């Protein structure tokens, strides 16, 4: 499992590195458009890989544009991308990214808790255009959390799963133990509600190792 530190501003990149991020996620819907010169100065020779994400309003972010605006926002950052997060609604653009040799995290975020069959359908659809399917849901009960843990455990790998919001946020810590390949944290300013600080995640891992 790898710890992704999400940053809503470029000024947080040095802190994310010093706090021990395995990967840094640049939330372009929060930073806004990054010109080529700024991208070159900010992303050249970083010691960790980068994910670039443009999260739509529909799925919990701030981006309200269409496909062409999405692509234009991403374009200056493509030379520095290890991964690009591409939502289900933007999947027609996935082939462009693959043509440039960029791995994709195909994602869907829902404010509900799908049943097992729906989760399997989502996984299959996301895997059809992405390298790592990412499914983020909103559990309402403890049984929902158990269902998500079970789905994650039995799903084809790699897969990333997480939850929306702060209810049952402890599931964020548990899901990597059941097979989620990525956990998303912050380094001082949360990019999404419910994220843990990267130091809390590292301490959680230390306690598990010690016991």
N, C-alpha and C positions, 0 to 999 in steps of 0.2 A: 504494500500500500504506500502511496505517496501523499505528502501533505502539500496541497495547493494553497498558497496564500493569495487571497484576492485583494487587489489594491484599487481604490476608487480615484487615486491621484498618483502621478508619476513621482512625486516627492517621497512616497512611501516605499519605493523600490529598495533603496539601501537598507531600510529597516527590515523589510521582508527577508532580505538576504542575511542580515546579521542575526535574525531570529531563527534561521535555519530552515527556510522554505526549500522544499524539493523542487517545486515548480511555482512560478508566479503567474497569476491570472491578471491581465490588464483589462479592466472593465471599461471598454470604450464608450458604452452608453453613459457612463458616469464621468469619464475624463473629457469627453467631447472629441472632436476631430483632432488628430495629431499630425501636423505637417511633416513632410519627409525629413526636413532638417532636424526637427525635434526628435523624431523617431530614431534617426541615426545617432544623435547624441545620447539618447536615453537607453537604447537597447543594444548597442554594439558591445560585444565582448563581455556580456553578463555571464556569471558563473553558473547560472541555472536556466533551464528552458522556460519559454514563455507560452502561455495560452492567451489568445485574444478573443474576447467575448463582447458581443453587442446584444445585450439582453433586452428584449422587447417589453413594452408595457404589459402586453397580454400575459407574459410569463414572469412578471415581477421586477422588470427593469424600467428604464426610462426611454428606450428607443421607440419612436413612433413612425419611422419612415418605411419605405418599401424596399424592394430588392435592389434597385440601382443605388439608392442612398446607402444601404447596408454595405454594398460592395465598395463604393467610393470611400466610405469611412474606414474600411479595413485596408484598402489598397496600400497606403504608405507603410503599414506595419507588416505586410506579408513577408518581406525578406527576413524578418526577425522571428517568425512564428515557428514553433515546434508543433503546436496544435492550434486549431481554430474551433471554437464552440459554434455549432450551427444548429439553430432550432429547427424543429420539424417543419415549421412554416416557411423556412428559407432553404429547404433541401434542394431545390433546382440549382442552387449555386455550388453544391458540394462537388460536382464534377470539375468546376473551375479550380477549386482548391487542390483536388487530387492531381489535376494536370500540372500543378506547380510543385508537386511532391510534398504537400503539407498534410499531416494527419489531422483527422477531424474527430471532435467529440460531438456526437449527434444527440441533441438534448430535447427534453420536454419537461415542462413544469406545470403542475396542475394543483389547484386549490381544493382538490378532493382526494379520496382514497380509492383508486380503482380496485376491482376484484382481481383475483389471480389470473383469470383468463384475459382480462384487459391488459394487465401488466405484461403478460407474455406476448400479446399482440403489439403493444408499444415497443417492446424490446426488439421484436422481429423487424418492425418498420424502421426503427432507428438504426439497427445493424445493417440494413440494406443500403444505407448511404453514409454511414459513419464507422470509424475504427473503434471507438469506445462509446457505446450507448450510455447516456446519462438520464436517469429517470428520477425526478424530484416530485414528491407527493405530500399530501397533508393528512397525516393520520388523525383520527378523531378519538380513538379508543386504544387501550393497551393491546387488544386483539389485532387492531390495524398495524401496530408496531411489530407484533410477532409475525404477522403475514408478510410485512415488508422484509423483515430479517430472513424469513424462510425463502421468499422469492430470491433475494440476493444470494443466499447460500446455494441454491439449486440452479441459478441462471448460468448460461454459458459465460465464460470469462474471455476478455476483460469486460467488466461492467462497473458503472458508478451509480450509486443510489444515495439519495439524501432526502431531507424533508424541508418543506416550506415553513417559514415562521418560527415562533418560539415554543409552541406547544409540543411537548415530547422532544425537545431539542436534544436530550441525552441520546436519542437514537442516532444522531450524527456521529457520536463517539463509538457506538456499537456496530454500525454498519460495516466499517472496514474490517472488523473482526469476523464478519460473516461473508467477506469476499468482495466488498466494494473496493475498487482499486484506487480511488481518490477520496480524500476528505478535504473540504474547503474550509479554510480558517481565515482569520484576519491578523494584522500585526499592530492594531491600535485603533483603526477606524473600520468598522464592519461594512462590507459591501452588500451584505444581505442580512436581514434579521435572523437571529438565532446562531450565527457563526460563533465558534469558540476562538479565543486567542490562540495563536500557534503555540505559545508557551504552555497553555492549559492542555493542549493535545500532547505535547512532548512529555509533560508531567504524567498524564494519564498512561502513556506508553511505558514510562519508567516504572510506575507503580505496578503495572501488569507484569513487567519483566522481573521486578524484585519479588513478586509473589507467585 
